[in-house]
């Protein structure tokens, strides 16, 4: 996640703006969620093991990685759509997409919301992008959800495509 920006959802918004899009960016590196323990700590207690696997550990690691991603923003996804921010809000990781109106019709985005979610779900289930898989594993470990928030530049209207922690867990990505 540190070497290239993860842009998962640039899917099915074409329904709203009548343009084609790419679904994923190729990854440049992979990361492991947990690092190997130093040999001097071979005898770990069950409590330490539980702490390492706790949702809090995953959330904190994700927050640190998100800072690196944000340093590379904004990124234009397609004509009229730009990823402006990626953050943690409460128990969700949130991507902010700014939609340039009138190039992108926010009413059409709202109408396409269900279709966008299903397309995104399929993309997440079948992704082979190591960085996306890493993000999903961190979300799952942190028991967190994922939100793609599309916001119109003129109207301020926002449309959220939301995946609950349970939906992230059910994805069964590779």
NULOKE-230624 format. One record per atom (N, C-alpha, C): atom name; y, z, x; residue number from 1. Coordinates in pm, whole numbers. Layout:
# residues N
REC atomo      y      z      x num
REC    CA      Y      Z      X NUM
...
***
This chain:
# residues 174
REC atomo      y      z      x num
REC     N   -118      0     82   1
REC    CA      0      0      0   1
REC     C    124      0     87   1
REC     N    113     43    211   2
REC    CA    230     53    296   2
REC     C    271    -83    352   2
REC     N    176   -177    368   3
REC    CA    211   -301    434   3
REC     C    251   -412    340   3
REC     N    214   -405    218   4
REC    CA    262   -507    125   4
REC     C    277   -446    -14   4
REC     N    371   -497    -86   5
REC    CA    402   -444   -218   5
REC     C    292   -480   -316   5
REC     N    255   -382   -396   6
REC    CA    157   -407   -501   6
REC     C    232   -448   -625   6
REC     N    205   -566   -669   7
REC    CA    262   -609   -796   7
REC     C    144   -647   -883   7
REC     N    104   -556   -965   8
REC    CA    -14   -575  -1046   8
REC     C     18   -659  -1168   8
REC     N    126   -624  -1234   9
REC    CA    151   -688  -1362   9
REC     C    261   -790  -1351   9
REC     N    217   -912  -1341  10
REC    CA    306  -1021  -1363  10
REC     C    225  -1115  -1450  10
REC     N    157  -1053  -1545  11
REC    CA     63  -1118  -1632  11
REC     C    117  -1134  -1774  11
REC     N     86  -1239  -1832  12
REC    CA    107  -1263  -1974  12
REC     C    248  -1241  -2024  12
REC     N    341  -1212  -1936  13
REC    CA    480  -1208  -1978  13
REC     C    524  -1351  -2007  13
REC     N    446  -1447  -1955  14
REC    CA    477  -1587  -1980  14
REC     C    477  -1615  -2131  14
REC     N    402  -1536  -2206  15
REC    CA    405  -1549  -2351  15
REC     C    546  -1525  -2402  15
REC     N    615  -1433  -2335  16
REC    CA    749  -1398  -2377  16
REC     C    856  -1488  -2317  16
REC     N    830  -1544  -2198  17
REC    CA    935  -1620  -2134  17
REC     C    896  -1765  -2105  17
REC     N    778  -1807  -2149  18
REC    CA    729  -1944  -2139  18
REC     C    722  -1996  -1996  18
REC     N    678  -1911  -1903  19
REC    CA    659  -1952  -1765  19
REC     C    525  -1901  -1717  19
REC     N    465  -1973  -1620  20
REC    CA    340  -1927  -1562  20
REC     C    370  -1828  -1451  20
REC     N    269  -1750  -1417  21
REC    CA    288  -1651  -1312  21
REC     C    161  -1626  -1234  21
REC     N    178  -1560  -1121  22
REC    CA     66  -1519  -1039  22
REC     C     25  -1380  -1083  22
REC     N   -105  -1347  -1070  23
REC    CA   -150  -1216  -1114  23
REC     C   -155  -1113  -1003  23
REC     N   -172  -1155   -879  24
REC    CA   -180  -1058   -771  24
REC     C   -123  -1117   -644  24
REC     N    -85  -1031   -552  25
REC    CA    -45  -1073   -419  25
REC     C   -159  -1036   -325  25
REC     N   -186  -1117   -225  26
REC    CA   -293  -1082   -132  26
REC     C   -258   -958    -53  26
REC     N   -359   -882    -22  27
REC    CA   -339   -759     52  27
REC     C   -342   -786    201  27
REC     N   -274   -701    276  28
REC    CA   -274   -714    421  28
REC     C   -356   -605    487  28
REC     N   -382   -495    414  29
REC    CA   -460   -388    474  29
REC     C   -522   -302    366  29
REC     N   -618   -223    408  30
REC    CA   -678   -126    316  30
REC     C   -657     12    374  30
REC     N   -667    110    284  31
REC    CA   -653    248    325  31
REC     C   -762    328    256  31
REC     N   -793    439    311  32
REC    CA   -888    530    250  32
REC     C   -807    642    187  32
REC     N   -856    695     77  33
REC    CA   -785    803     10  33
REC     C   -788    930     94  33
REC     N   -906    962    149  34
REC    CA   -916   1082    230  34
REC     C   -939   1043    375  34
REC     N   -881   1119    466  35
REC    CA   -902   1098    608  35
REC     C  -1020   1182    653  35
REC     N  -1084   1139    761  36
REC    CA  -1195   1215    816  36
REC     C  -1144   1349    867  36
REC     N  -1227   1450    852  37
REC    CA  -1189   1583    897  37
REC     C  -1210   1594   1047  37
REC     N  -1125   1667   1117  38
REC    CA  -1146   1690   1259  38
REC     C  -1277   1764   1281  38
REC     N  -1343   1738   1395  39
REC    CA  -1472   1802   1423  39
REC     C  -1462   1953   1430  39
REC     N  -1347   2004   1466  40
REC    CA  -1330   2149   1477  40
REC     C  -1336   2218   1342  40
REC     N  -1330   2142   1235  41
REC    CA  -1334   2198   1100  41
REC     C  -1462   2159   1028  41
REC     N  -1572   2146   1103  42
REC    CA  -1697   2104   1043  42
REC     C  -1742   2202    936  42
REC     N  -1726   2329    959  43
REC    CA  -1768   2430    862  43
REC     C  -1654   2454    763  43
REC     N  -1647   2372    661  44
REC    CA  -1544   2390    560  44
REC     C  -1601   2469    443  44
REC     N  -1513   2536    374  45
REC    CA  -1557   2613    259  45
REC     C  -1551   2526    135  45
REC     N  -1618   2570     31  46
REC    CA  -1613   2497    -96  46
REC     C  -1471   2492   -148  46
REC     N  -1394   2596   -128  47
REC    CA  -1257   2600   -175  47
REC     C  -1176   2487   -110  47
REC     N  -1192   2467     22  48
REC    CA  -1120   2360     91  48
REC     C  -1161   2224     36  48
REC     N  -1289   2206     10  49
REC    CA  -1336   2079    -48  49
REC     C  -1271   2055   -184  49
REC     N  -1265   2159   -265  50
REC    CA  -1204   2145   -397  50
REC     C  -1056   2113   -385  50
REC     N   -988   2176   -290  51
REC    CA   -845   2150   -272  51
REC     C   -821   2006   -231  51
REC     N   -908   1951   -144  52
REC    CA   -892   1813    -98  52
REC     C   -911   1714   -212  52
REC     N   -996   1747   -308  53
REC    CA  -1023   1657   -419  53
REC     C   -939   1687   -541  53
REC     N   -846   1779   -531  54
REC    CA   -768   1817   -648  54
REC     C   -669   1707   -685  54
REC     N   -637   1694   -813  55
REC    CA   -539   1596   -856  55
REC     C   -405   1609   -785  55
REC     N   -366   1731   -751  56
REC    CA   -239   1753   -683  56
REC     C   -234   1683   -548  56
REC     N   -344   1686   -475  57
REC    CA   -349   1621   -345  57
REC     C   -328   1471   -361  57
REC     N   -393   1411   -460  58
REC    CA   -378   1268   -485  58
REC     C   -236   1234   -527  58
REC     N   -178   1315   -613  59
REC    CA    -42   1291   -660  59
REC     C     57   1295   -544  59
REC     N     44   1393   -459  60
REC    CA    136   1405   -345  60
REC     C    120   1288   -248  60
REC     N     -4   1246   -225  61
REC    CA    -27   1131   -138  61
REC     C     32   1005   -199  61
REC     N     16    990   -329  62
REC    CA     71    873   -397  62
REC     C    224    872   -389  62
REC     N    286    987   -408  63
REC    CA    432    995   -399  63
REC     C    481    950   -260  63
REC     N    410    991   -157  64
REC    CA    449    953    -21  64
REC     C    436    802     -2  64
REC     N    331    743    -52  65
REC    CA    311    599    -37  65
REC     C    411    520   -122  65
REC     N    447    572   -237  66
REC    CA    544    504   -323  66
REC     C    679    492   -252  66
REC     N    716    591   -173  67
REC    CA    842    584    -98  67
REC     C    842    461     -7  67
REC     N    728    434     57  68
REC    CA    719    317    144  68
REC     C    729    187     65  68
REC     N    666    184    -52  69
REC    CA    672     65   -137  69
REC     C    817     40   -180  69
REC     N    885    145   -221  70
REC    CA   1022    132   -270  70
REC     C   1117     80   -163  70
REC     N   1086    105    -38  71
REC    CA   1171     55     70  71
REC     C   1171    -98     74  71
REC     N   1071   -161     14  72
REC    CA   1059   -307     14  72
REC     C   1111   -370   -115  72
REC     N   1163   -290   -205  73
REC    CA   1213   -341   -333  73
REC     C   1362   -370   -322  73
REC     N   1415   -455   -406  74
REC    CA   1352   -525   -519  74
REC     C   1275   -649   -472  74
REC     N   1180   -689   -557  75
REC    CA   1101   -809   -533  75
REC     C   1100   -892   -661  75
REC     N   1137  -1019   -646  76
REC    CA   1136  -1111   -760  76
REC     C    991  -1152   -788  76
REC     N    947  -1128   -910  77
REC    CA    812  -1161   -951  77
REC     C    805  -1305   -999  77
REC     N    905  -1342  -1073  78
REC    CA    918  -1478  -1125  78
REC     C   1064  -1495  -1168  78
REC     N   1096  -1613  -1212  79
REC    CA   1232  -1640  -1257  79
REC     C   1269  -1544  -1370  79
REC     N   1370  -1463  -1345  80
REC    CA   1419  -1372  -1448  80
REC     C   1353  -1236  -1452  80
REC     N   1252  -1210  -1365  81
REC    CA   1182  -1081  -1366  81
REC     C   1174  -1029  -1222  81
REC     N   1224   -907  -1203  82
REC    CA   1227   -846  -1070  82
REC     C   1175   -703  -1078  82
REC     N   1088   -666   -984  83
REC    CA   1045   -527   -973  83
REC     C   1156   -454   -900  83
REC     N   1214   -355   -967  84
REC    CA   1328   -281   -912  84
REC     C   1289   -145   -856  84
REC     N   1184    -84   -911  85
REC    CA   1151     52   -869  85
REC     C   1005     81   -900  85
REC     N    950    175   -826  86
REC    CA    815    226   -848  86
REC     C    825    375   -822  86
REC     N    786    456   -919  87
REC    CA    808    600   -907  87
REC     C    699    677   -980  87
REC     N    699    807   -962  88
REC    CA    612    896  -1038  88
REC     C    700    973  -1134  88
REC     N    665    967  -1260  89
REC    CA    736   1042  -1364  89
REC     C    634   1123  -1442  89
REC     N    645   1253  -1430  90
REC    CA    547   1338  -1497  90
REC     C    409   1309  -1442  90
REC     N    318   1265  -1527  91
REC    CA    180   1238  -1488  91
REC     C    151   1089  -1481  91
REC     N    256   1007  -1464  92
REC    CA    239    862  -1460  92
REC     C    307    800  -1340  92
REC     N    247    695  -1287  93
REC    CA    313    609  -1190  93
REC     C    380    500  -1273  93
REC     N    506    469  -1245  94
REC    CA    582    377  -1329  94
REC     C    643    265  -1244  94
REC     N    608    141  -1279  95
REC    CA    674     23  -1223  95
REC     C    788    -15  -1315  95
REC     N    906    -40  -1259  96
REC    CA   1021    -83  -1337  96
REC     C   1047   -232  -1312  96
REC     N   1039   -310  -1419  97
REC    CA   1066   -452  -1413  97
REC     C   1196   -479  -1487  97
REC     N   1293   -539  -1419  98
REC    CA   1418   -577  -1484  98
REC     C   1402   -721  -1531  98
REC     N   1429   -742  -1659  99
REC    CA   1416   -873  -1722  99
REC     C   1555   -928  -1750  99
REC     N   1585  -1038  -1686 100
REC    CA   1716  -1099  -1698 100
REC     C   1727  -1170  -1833 100
REC     N   1811  -1114  -1917 101
REC    CA   1833  -1176  -2048 101
REC     C   1949  -1275  -2037 101
REC     N   1943  -1388  -2099 102
REC    CA   1848  -1436  -2200 102
REC     C   1728  -1513  -2145 102
REC     N   1711  -1522  -2011 103
REC    CA   1593  -1591  -1957 103
REC     C   1464  -1532  -2010 103
REC     N   1464  -1401  -2026 104
REC    CA   1348  -1331  -2081 104
REC     C   1391  -1269  -2214 104
REC     N   1322  -1303  -2318 105
REC    CA   1352  -1253  -2452 105
REC     C   1276  -1121  -2472 105
REC     N   1348  -1011  -2478 106
REC    CA   1284   -880  -2488 106
REC     C   1212   -860  -2621 106
REC     N   1257   -925  -2727 107
REC    CA   1183   -917  -2854 107
REC     C   1046   -983  -2840 107
REC     N   1042  -1094  -2767 108
REC    CA    915  -1162  -2744 108
REC     C    824  -1078  -2654 108
REC     N    884  -1009  -2557 109
REC    CA    805   -920  -2471 109
REC     C    743   -810  -2557 109
REC     N    822   -752  -2645 110
REC    CA    771   -645  -2733 110
REC     C    658   -697  -2820 110
REC     N    670   -819  -2871 111
REC    CA    565   -876  -2956 111
REC     C    438   -905  -2876 111
REC     N    452   -936  -2747 112
REC    CA    338   -971  -2662 112
REC     C    276   -849  -2593 112
REC     N    325   -731  -2621 113
REC    CA    284   -609  -2552 113
REC     C    132   -588  -2552 113
REC     N     68   -601  -2666 114
REC    CA    -76   -579  -2676 114
REC     C   -152   -682  -2593 114
REC     N   -109   -805  -2601 115
REC    CA   -173   -913  -2525 115
REC     C   -153   -890  -2375 115
REC     N    -33   -845  -2337 116
REC    CA     -4   -816  -2197 116
REC     C    -95   -704  -2145 116
REC     N   -114   -601  -2228 117
REC    CA   -198   -489  -2186 117
REC     C   -342   -534  -2165 117
REC     N   -394   -612  -2257 118
REC    CA   -533   -658  -2245 118
REC     C   -551   -748  -2123 118
REC     N   -455   -836  -2098 119
REC    CA   -460   -921  -1979 119
REC     C   -454   -839  -1852 119
REC     N   -370   -739  -1852 120
REC    CA   -357   -653  -1736 120
REC     C   -485   -573  -1714 120
REC     N   -542   -522  -1823 121
REC    CA   -667   -446  -1814 121
REC     C   -776   -532  -1747 121
REC     N   -788   -655  -1791 122
REC    CA   -888   -746  -1733 122
REC     C   -860   -771  -1585 122
REC     N   -735   -790  -1551 123
REC    CA   -697   -813  -1412 123
REC     C   -730   -691  -1326 123
REC     N   -701   -572  -1376 124
REC    CA   -729   -451  -1301 124
REC     C   -880   -428  -1286 124
REC     N   -955   -460  -1388 125
REC    CA  -1101   -443  -1383 125
REC     C  -1167   -537  -1283 125
REC     N  -1110   -653  -1263 126
REC    CA  -1175   -755  -1180 126
REC     C  -1106   -778  -1046 126
REC     N  -1004   -699  -1015 127
REC    CA   -931   -721   -891 127
REC     C  -1019   -698   -768 127
REC     N   -993   -774   -666 128
REC    CA  -1057   -755   -537 128
REC     C   -951   -720   -431 128
REC     N   -828   -700   -476 129
REC    CA   -717   -666   -388 129
REC     C   -734   -522   -342 129
REC     N   -754   -500   -212 130
REC    CA   -778   -364   -163 130
REC     C   -665   -266   -195 130
REC     N   -542   -311   -192 131
REC    CA   -430   -221   -219 131
REC     C   -424   -181   -366 131
REC     N   -456   -273   -454 132
REC    CA   -460   -240   -596 132
REC     C   -574   -142   -622 132
REC     N   -689   -167   -562 133
REC    CA   -803    -76   -577 133
REC     C   -766     62   -524 133
REC     N   -699     66   -412 134
REC    CA   -655    194   -355 134
REC     C   -562    268   -453 134
REC     N   -467    196   -509 135
REC    CA   -376    256   -608 135
REC     C   -455    312   -725 135
REC     N   -548    234   -778 136
REC    CA   -626    279   -894 136
REC     C   -709    402   -860 136
REC     N   -765    406   -741 137
REC    CA   -842    524   -699 137
REC     C   -754    647   -688 137
REC     N   -633    628   -636 138
REC    CA   -542    742   -625 138
REC     C   -499    790   -763 138
REC     N   -473    696   -854 139
REC    CA   -438    735   -990 139
REC     C   -553    810  -1056 139
REC     N   -673    759  -1038 140
REC    CA   -792    823  -1096 140
REC     C   -809    963  -1038 140
REC     N   -800    976   -905 141
REC    CA   -815   1106   -840 141
REC     C   -707   1204   -883 141
REC     N   -588   1152   -907 142
REC    CA   -477   1237   -950 142
REC     C   -472   1258  -1099 142
REC     N   -569   1199  -1170 143
REC    CA   -575   1206  -1317 143
REC     C   -441   1164  -1377 143
REC     N   -393   1048  -1329 144
REC    CA   -262    997  -1369 144
REC     C   -274    868  -1447 144
REC     N   -169    838  -1523 145
REC    CA   -160    713  -1595 145
REC     C    -74    613  -1517 145
REC     N    -62    493  -1573 146
REC    CA     16    386  -1511 146
REC     C     97    318  -1619 146
REC     N    227    303  -1594 147
REC    CA    317    240  -1691 147
REC     C    389    124  -1624 147
REC     N    394     11  -1696 148
REC    CA    475   -103  -1656 148
REC     C    591   -108  -1754 148
REC     N    711    -80  -1708 149
REC    CA    829    -71  -1795 149
REC     C    916   -194  -1772 149
REC     N    931   -273  -1878 150
REC    CA   1016   -393  -1875 150
REC     C   1146   -359  -1945 150
REC     N   1257   -383  -1877 151
REC    CA   1386   -347  -1935 151
REC     C   1480   -465  -1928 151
REC     N   1541   -496  -2042 152
REC    CA   1638   -606  -2050 152
REC     C   1768   -570  -1982 152
REC     N   1825   -664  -1907 153
REC    CA   1948   -637  -1832 153
REC     C   2070   -627  -1922 153
REC     N   2070   -695  -2035 154
REC    CA   2187   -690  -2125 154
REC     C   2167   -593  -2239 154
REC     N   2054   -601  -2306 155
REC    CA   2031   -517  -2424 155
REC     C   1992   -374  -2387 155
REC     N   1933   -357  -2267 156
REC    CA   1883   -226  -2228 156
REC     C   1752   -192  -2296 156
REC     N   1702   -283  -2380 157
REC    CA   1577   -260  -2451 157
REC     C   1462   -251  -2351 157
REC     N   1376   -151  -2369 158
REC    CA   1262   -132  -2280 158
REC     C   1131   -147  -2356 158
REC     N   1034   -207  -2291 159
REC    CA    899   -223  -2344 159
REC     C    804   -166  -2240 159
REC     N    724    -69  -2280 160
REC    CA    628     -7  -2189 160
REC     C    487    -55  -2219 160
REC     N    418    -96  -2114 161
REC    CA    275   -124  -2121 161
REC     C    210     -5  -2052 161
REC     N    138     77  -2128 162
REC    CA     93    208  -2083 162
REC     C    -59    214  -2072 162
REC     N   -104    269  -1958 163
REC    CA   -246    299  -1937 163
REC     C   -256    449  -1915 163
REC     N   -327    517  -2003 164
REC    CA   -345    661  -1992 164
REC     C   -439    693  -1875 164
REC     N   -443    819  -1831 165
REC    CA   -539    856  -1727 165
REC     C   -684    821  -1766 165
REC     N   -718    840  -1893 166
REC    CA   -853    807  -1939 166
REC     C   -878    656  -1928 166
REC     N   -778    573  -1958 167
REC    CA   -794    429  -1948 167
REC     C   -808    385  -1802 167
REC     N   -736    450  -1711 168
REC    CA   -749    420  -1568 168
REC     C   -890    452  -1524 168
REC     N   -941    567  -1566 169
REC    CA  -1077    610  -1530 169
REC     C  -1183    513  -1580 169
REC     N  -1161    454  -1699 170
REC    CA  -1258    364  -1760 170
REC     C  -1261    224  -1699 170
REC     N  -1166    191  -1614 171
REC    CA  -1158     54  -1561 171
REC     C  -1279     14  -1479 171
REC     N  -1342    109  -1409 172
REC    CA  -1460     79  -1327 172
REC     C  -1437    -38  -1233 172
REC     N  -1329    -32  -1158 173
REC    CA  -1294   -136  -1063 173
REC     C  -1395   -134   -949 173
REC     N  -1401   -246   -875 174
REC    CA  -1500   -257   -768 174
REC     C  -1486   -151   -661 174
***
